[in-house]
Amino acid sequence: MMKQMVELSKLNENHKLLTSLDGNWAYTIKFWMNPDPNAKPQESKGTASRKSIMGGRYVVMDVTGSMKMPGADGKMKDMTFKGMGMEGYDNVKKKFVASWIDNMGTGIELSEGTYDPGTKSFTYTAEMEPMPGMKQQIREVIKIADKDHMSLEWYENQGGQEKKTMEINYTRASKAK
């Protein structure tokens, strides 16, 4: 049993794939909060820093940005956005695993996913509950264009139909130290 545990704790190509994205990134985000499909998305910018931990078994991502949100008076104002994600590859499940927290909620999003080397994309799925009793299926697609560019598309199941509600484009600023 101990031998199997040691074997399952070893790093593999999936861990190396995640750590290859370590570094500092600038991003532009578009999100569609308006139910009108033709409405212009809100846009903002920010930075993300990805860093391997636990000997390369996991990657932590810290995100900081600014976005316009309605204040207590209902008027739009700039708000600082902070988020943190953790990703890894679970050798037992044979899946990528991730978690996400941010300053706009109190829940922890847990997701599992796969990687398609043909399209250089991760696909994660999760279930969120943003409001009591309102469970929502989520699909995230992270595409690696090249070593310095990647994107994330966020899809929500709304009334039985999947709708893209967010798109983030990342450009590498520098390698992590």
N, C-alpha and C positions, 0 to 999 in steps of 0.2 A: 504494500500500500504506500509506503514512504517513497519507494522508487517511482511509482506512478505520480505521486504528488510533485516530486522533483521534476519529472518529465513535463508535467502540465504547467509548471511555472517558467519554463524556458521561453525566451523571446523567439519570434519567428518573423517571416516577411510581412505579416500584417502589422506587427508592432513597428517595424522599420518604416512602413508606409505612413503611419501616423506621425512618427517623429520626423519624417522628411519635411513636414509642414511646420516644424518649429521655426519661430522667428517673429518679427514684428510686422504687422500688416496695417495698411490703411484701408478703410472700407467706405463704400457708398451704399446706403440702404434705401429701398423703395418699399412702401407698404400701402396697401389698399384698405382703408378703414370704412370707406363709404360703400354702401351696398350697391350703388350704381356701377355696373361693370365698365362704363365708359368714363368714370370719374378719374381725374388725374391723381396719381399716387402722391403721398407725402414722401419727401426725400430728406435725408440727413447724412451726416458723415461721422466717422469715428475711427478709433484705433483698436486693434486686437493684438495681444501678445500670446503666442503659443510656446509652451515650455514643457519638455519631457521631465517626468518625475519617476521615482521608484525604479531607477535603472533602465528607463525606457519602456516600462510596462504601461504607463499612462501618459496622457498629455493634458495639461491644464491650460485653458484659454481664459484670459482676462480681457473684458471688452469695456470700453468707455466711449460714450458718444453724447450727442445732444439731439433732442427731438422736440417738436412742438406738441404739446398736450394741453387739454383743457384744464384750467385752474379751477379753484373753488368757485370763482365768479363766472365760470363758463367760457371765459375768454382764453384764446390760445396763448401759451407762453412757452419759452424755452425751458426744457427740463434736462438735467443730466441723467443719462442712462448708464447703469453699471450692470454687467452680467458676468457670470463665470460658468464655464463648461468644463467637463472632464470626459475624456474619451479613452477607450482602451479596446483591446481585443481579448475576449474571454475564450481561452483555449478549451474550456470544458463545454461551453455552449456552442463553440465554433461560430461566434457572431461578434460583431463590433457592438460595444455597449457605450452609452453616453448618458450624462446627466446635465441639467441646466438649471441655474437659479439666476434671478435678477431682482432689481429694486422696484419692480412693478407688480410684484406678487409675493405670495408666501409659500407657494407649492414648489415641489422639485419635479421637473420633467425627467422621466426615465425613458430611454428609448433603446431599441436594438436595431441592428442593421447588417447590411451586406455590402460588399464591394464588387463592382464589375470592372475588371481590368480592360475590357474592350472599350468601354465608354469613359474609363477613369472616373467613375462616380460611386459614391457611397449613397445608399438609400436607407434611411432610418424611419421607423414607425413608432408612434407613441399614442397614448391616450391621455388627454388633459381634461381637467374639470375646472374651467375658469370661474364658473358660478355654481353654487350648490345644485346638484342634480343635472347639470348641463355638461355631460361628457362629450368630448369631441375627439375624433380620430385625426391624427396629424401624420403627414408624410414629409420628410425633408430629403432633398436631393443635393448633395455636395459634389460639384464637378471640379476636377483638377484640370485646368487648361494647360498649364505648364508649371515649372517650379516657382514661378513668381505670380501666378494668377489662379484664383479659384472663385467659385460662386456657390451660393446657397439659395435654393428655392424652397419655400415653405408653403405647403398645401394644407388646407383645412377642409374637412368634410362638413358641409353646411347643407342641412336638409337632404341628405342622401347624395349630394353632388360635391365633387372635389373642386375647390377653388384656390388658385394661387393668391395668397394674401401678403407675401413678402418675398423680396429678392435682394440678396446682398452680394456685391462684387468686391472682392478683396485683391489688393495689389501688395506684394511683399515690399516692405520698407527696408528690412535688414534681417540677417540671421540672428537668432537668439545667442546670447553669450553663455 
